[in-house]
Amino acid sequence: MRANPISATVDYDKDGVQHGFLKLPYSHDGSAWGSIMIPITVARNGDGPTILLTGGNHGDEYEGPVALFDLTKTIKSEDITGRVIIVPAMNYPAFRAASRTSPIDKGNMNRIFPGNPVGTVTEKIADYFQRTLLPLADYVLDIHSGGKTLNFVPFCAAHVLEDKAQEEKCVAAMRAFNAPFSMMLLEVDATGMYDTAAEEMGKVFISTELGGGGSSTAASVAIAKKGVKNLLRHAGVLTGDLDVENSIEICMPDHQCYISSESSGLLELCVELGEPVTTGQTLARVYDIDRTGSNPTVYTSPLNGIFAARHFPGLIGMGDIVGVVAVKV
Ligand SMILES: [Zn+2]
């Protein structure tokens, strides 16, 4: 396979804290010999585990970028044992455009792995993670939230894996992150995901969904910052005790958990995020916006659980997720 065109301006083997770029050549109308400059920080102090931290896998999710840009200026190499690699905005063109996917090639970073060194811009970035960064890592944390179209109860997630020993390590890392909710996910379509790429390499992988709506809050950023520190302590990269409170353990066992809209129109939510719901309870109504006097389409809970995610914008389209009901473990 061809070499990846990205060159790093940081040296992954050097001790100390280095700030630099992943430099991806990109010739376009505005810059004939230009490059996309993806910010990266590497902090290293001797031998120890490597933690790979990413935000901005989707460009309109902000807890990861905020917590990680902050970490790049506060991390000190003398405080750590091992190595921390921080990429606050993984799909950097998407992040710059405040959109889920890249404005250059419409690439969705979390559906494009293992990427391609001679493919589109997004495929080239994915290939660099696949063949350069992931192999360096022992622990991988990818911080997501709902973006402009979804909002979630704040959770850290681990996947149900075939390798139960690996799953156990991921679950321990998820519990150490200690978001208000801890979610076991059975991925319905794992193809092309960064998660799957990391898990197939045997890495301890966790992700999050910490809010949404296309912005972040003081509370959701605090969860991200605390979780990152806890993970570094759990891995032995930072010393000190974990900062943990009670976390509600939930799971999304199958397709039933996802409620899709079979109409389009005006959304009325009938429950708040995090509220317990029972089978048959009305979760939402969708009104026809073309006429008055018609009955709204009613969406009910398919099971007993917790209302864990919601459609964010006020209008909803056919096939959009109305909401997600997770089950308490
Ligand atoms: Zn995302």
Boltz pocket constraint, residues with backbone or C-beta under 6 A from the ligand:
constraints:
  - pocket:
      binder: B
      contacts: [[A, 57], [A, 58], [A, 61], [A, 144], [A, 145], [A, 147]]
      max_distance: 6.0
